[in-house]
Amino acid sequence: MNDRYLSVDQVAELLGTTTRFPRRLIKERRIRYVKVGRHVRIPESAVAEFISSRTVEPLRRPRARYRRVP
């Protein structure tokens, strides 16, 4: 339970978005959060899980070989 709890503003800054995006994630329940009174806090691990689950790995394509034109 060594997780830091971040505010919506902190999560928005971490993700490089406006505060509207984390609030929408909370409303749609696409990210874990904790309500402390009327405040909402998001665990750092939830942000990391969200990022890793949405990360798309690049395709590995073989390099094109350049041929001489006869």
Secondary structure, 3 states (H helix, E strand, C coil): CCCCEECHHHHHHHHCCCCHHHHHHHHCCCCCCEEECCEEEEEHHHHHHHHHHHCCCCCCCCCCCCCCCC
